[in-house]
Amino acid sequence: MIEQARSRGFDAVGITKPDAVPEAKARLDRFIADGAHGDMLWMASTAARRGSPDALWPEVRSVVMLGMNYGPDEDPLAILAKRDHAAISVYAKGDDYHELIKARLKEVARWLVHNAGGDVKVFVDTAAVMEKPLAASAGLGWQGKHTNLVSRGFGSWLFLGSIFTTLDLAPDAREPDSCGSCRACLDVCPTAAFPEPYRLDARRCISYLTIEHKGPIPQDLRPLMGNRIYGCDDCLSVCPWNKFAEQGREAKLAARDVLRAPKLADLARLDDAQFRALFSKTSIKRTGRDRFVRNVLYAIGNSGEVSLAVEAERLLDDASPLVRGAAVWALGRLVPREKFAALARHDDDASVVDEWNAALG
């Protein structure tokens, strides 16, 4: 099966049992009880099924975990110094991995059924499956202090997928935690999203805030976002195990040139149709134009580039109150108070009014 998986683009394969990670449910329950999941209400509503593979599918006897390397061809942190350009997470610069990996998983699963029998189900990360602890149990790596999977061979850059099967397959050995005393991933986080090692508070995580959070981002966190407009790779990028990482070999996952360092000004001008066209077949498209431009405006406000104030001023009249509110905040950071006060206007949306009041003091 390993040869079959590799021929279909997977770089890591391991097998585990559905009851191999009993501690995962307790960690999930604590995460939800703390409210650390924020707007991701689906995590709470699917917690019973997510807690264990056999709760999702009682017939499962083995879980095949597969990883596909998407290692970048450049330093993901270099873009952070270009304040008038946008930083987009490595995983989102190419085609949406969900569809690609699911199709490849189905091919491997069909081969497994044809050659060994049994029933199968395939899952990518949109299903109620805790891929990271299962992948660690299957020997693909270990969950680092940033809660993400770390691989000896591929560092932080593995997309995960799983095949549940009714076959009783021999499990692989678990990979030991090799983080040691290192705190690089914890200390680099711009928003202090890790209350302690191996625990994440998504409500402070830039990836969560820019992708999942639906409303205005808390004002105290906006300046810490810098020019990160979709996701954040800081904790992944600084991991010392990346010295063994390789560039991904799947062409469809490679970064599109237009998304490597797009100008904030260009992104701020996107209407809905242009947004959908630019991000066609990417994971960014599902966030929607309004949330995306919200993020762009926060980055504009953080840029220190007075020339970008014109982009924020133009969006004061946008149809979306989410965008208008972000435009108010950005403009308030870039222009003198007198000019800003002269631009103030009535708005029917309470959240935008709050933005004006906060900015005007």
N, C-alpha and C positions, 0 to 999 in steps of 0.2 A: 504493500500500500504506500510505503514511503516513496518509491519510484513513481507511482502513479500521481501522488500529490505533487512531487517536484516537477513532473512533466507538465503540470497545470499551473505552475507559477508559485506554488507554496514553498517556503524555505525552511519551515520547521513543522514537525509532526510529532505528536505524543498521544498517549492513551491514558485515561484515568477512569475511575469508578464514580458513579453518581453520588456516592456517600463519602467521598474522599475529603471533602472540605466542610465538615460540620461547623467549623468556626465562622464560616462566611455568613451564615444566617444571623448569628449574634452581632457581627459587625454591621450588617445591613440594618438590623433592628435598632441599634444604637444610633446609626447615621440618621435614620428617619425620626427617631424619638427626639433627637437634638434639633430637628428642623433643618439640618444641614443640607437637605435636598432642595430647599428653596421652592421655586415654581414647578419643579419636576414632580408634580402630583402623581404621575403615572408610576413613579418608583414606590410610593406608598400603596397605591391600589393594586400593584402586581407583586407586592412583597412576599405573599404566601407562595406564589409560584416561583418567584425569583430565588427564594432561599435555598432551594435544592432541585437538582435536575429531575428527580423522580416525582417531585410535586408538580412539575410542568408536564411530565409524561411518565406515568407510573411504570410503563413497560420497559423503560430504558435500563440496560444492563452495563453499557460501556459508553464513554464519551471520547470521541476522537477530536483532539484540539489541533488546529492548524494555524500557522502564522505566515503572513506574507510580508516580506521586507519592503519598506518604503523609505529607506534611508535617503536623506537629501544629498544633493550634489554641491551644496554651499552651506556656510555657517548660518543657521536660522536666526542667530542673535545679531548679525551684522546690520540688518535692516533697521534695528531699533535706534541707530544713530542718525538715520535719515528722517528727520522729524516731519518733513512735508510729504513723505511717502508712507504707504500703508504696510503694516506688518500683518501678514496672513499666515495662519498655521500651516506647517508643511503638509499635513494630511489633506488640506482643503484646496491646494493649488492645482491638483490634477482632477481626473474624473472621480465621481462619487464611488468610493470603494465598496459601498454596500451591494450594489447591483453586480459589480465585477466579481466580488468574492462569493456571493451567493450562487452565481452561475457556475463558478469553478467548484464550489462545494458540492453542488448537485452532480457534477461529472464524477467526482471522486466517490460520492455516495452510490451512484449507479454502478460504478465498477465494483464497489464493495458488495452490493447486493447480488450482482451477477456472479461474482466469484465465491462468495461465502454465505449468501442467503441473509435471512433476517429482514427486519423492517428498519427504516431509518427516517430521521427528521433532521433537517439542516437549519442552522441559525446563524445570523450575523448579529451585530449588537443592537438591533432594533427589537429583539425579542427579550423575554424575561429570563435571561441567562446571565449568570455572573462569570463572564469569560475569563477575567484575569485570575481569580483564585483557581479556576479549573485548569487554566493554562499552566499555572505554577505547579499544580499537582501532577500534571502530565509531563513535567520536565522541560517545558519550553523556556523557563526562566523563573524568576521569583518576583513577588510584588515588592517594589522598593519602598522607601520611606515616603515617597510622593504618591503611593498607592498604585502606580502604573507598573506594568510588567517590564522587567529588565532582563535582557538576554545576554549571555556571554558572547554569543556570536554576532548579534545584531543590535546590541545596545538597547535604546529606547524605541526603536522604529519597527514595530511589528503590528500589522493589522491582524485581528483574530477572528476566527470562525470556528464553528463546532458542528460535528456530526453525532447525533444521538443514535444509538443502535441497540437493537434487542440482542445482538451477539454478545457472548461473554468473552471479551478479549483480555489478554494479559496486560496489566497496567505497566507503564514506565515508571522509573524512579523519580521522585520529586527532586527538583533542583534546590540546593540549600541557599538560604539568604546570604548574599555576599556583599551587603552594603557596608558591613563593619561599622566604624565610627564616623563615616562620611556623612556630612549634613549639607552637601552642596545644593541639592534640590530644594531643601527646606529654606535655606538661607537666601537663595536667589529670588524667591517668590515676591513679586512687587507688592502684593496686597496681603501678605502674611496669611495665606489661606490654609496653612497647616497648623492647627492648634498643638499638635504633637506629632512625632514620627508615626507614620502609617495611618494617619487620620487626616481627612480633607473636609473643610467646610466649604461646600460648593458656593455658598452665598458670597464668598469673598474671592472666588476663583474667576479669573478673567475669561477663561474658556466658557464657563457657565454664564457669566454676565453678558458676554457678547453674542452668545448663540441661543441659550435657553431662556434667559430672563426677558420677560415680555414688556415690562414697563420702563420708566426712566431708571437708569442705574443710580444707586445712592451717590449723593454728591461728594462724600468723603473719599469714595473709591475712584471717581473719574480722573483726577490728576495722576493717579498711580498707574493708569492704563497706558499712558504714553501714546504711541501710534499703533497699538495693537487693536485691530478692528474686527478680527475674526479668529478667536482662539488665542492660545498662548503656548509657546514651546519652551519657555525658560527652564522649567524644572526638568524637562526631558533633555534639553540641549547640554546642560552642564554635567550630566552624569558621566563620571570617569569611564564607565564601561563602553561609552561610545567610541573610544579609541580603537575598538575592535569592529566597529560597525562598517558596513559596506553600503555603497549606493544601491538603491533598489533597481531591480532588473525589469520590472513591469512597466512598459512604455506608457500605458494608459494612466498610471499613477504618478508619472513624472510631472513636475511643475510646468504649467503653461507659461510661456514667456510673458504674456500680458499680466500675469498675476504675481510675478516675482517681486516687483517693487512699484506698484501702480501709484500714481500721484493722487493725493487726497482731493485735490481740486477736481480731477476728472471723475472720481467716484461720487463726489458730492452732487454732481450734475445729472446723475442717473435718474431717469423716471422709471416707472414700473416695467415698461416694455424693454427698455435698454438694460435694466438690471437682469431681467430674465434671459435676454439674449447673451449678455456677457458671461453669466454664470450657468448657462445651459449645461446639464449633465454633471454639475459639481454639487457637493454637499451644501455649499453656501446658498444655493437657490431656495432651499426650504426655509431659511430664516426670514425671507421676504425683504422687499426693498426698504420698508420703513424702519425696521430694526437695524438693518445694515447701514442706512444713512445716518441713523442715530449714532451708531458707533463711529462712523466717519467724522461726524461733527464733534464728538468728544475728542477725537484725535486732532482735529483742526484747532480746538480750543487749547490743546496741550502743545501744539507745534511751536508757539511763539512767533509764528510767521504772520505779521500784520497784513500781508498781501492776501491771505486767505480769508480775511474778515468779510470780503465781498461775497464769498460763497455762503457763509453763515447768514449774512444779511438777506440774501436772496431767498433763503429757506424760511425766513420768518413768516412767510405767507404760504407755506406748503400746506397741502390738504390734510396731512397727518399731524395731529397734536403731538405725537411722540417726536416727530422731526422738528416741529416748531419749538418745542421745549428745549431740545438739544441745541438748536440754533441760538436760542437766547443765551444759554450757558456759554457756548463757544464765543459768541460775540462779546459777551461780558468779560471774557478773558483776554481779548485782543485789542479792543479799542478804548480810548480814554473814557472816563466815566461820563463826562459831559455829552459826548457824542452818543454814547450808549443810552443815556437817559432820554435823549431827543428821539431815539428810535422806538421808544416804548409805545405799545399800542394795546388796545382792548383785545381780549381773547375770550371766546365763549367756553373754552375748556379750562377747568379748575387747575389741572396739573400745569398748564402753560402759565396761568396766572401766578401760580406758586413759584415757577422759575423766574418770572419777572421780579416778583417781590424779593426773592432771595438774592438775586443779582443786584438789585437796586439798594438792598440793605434796608 
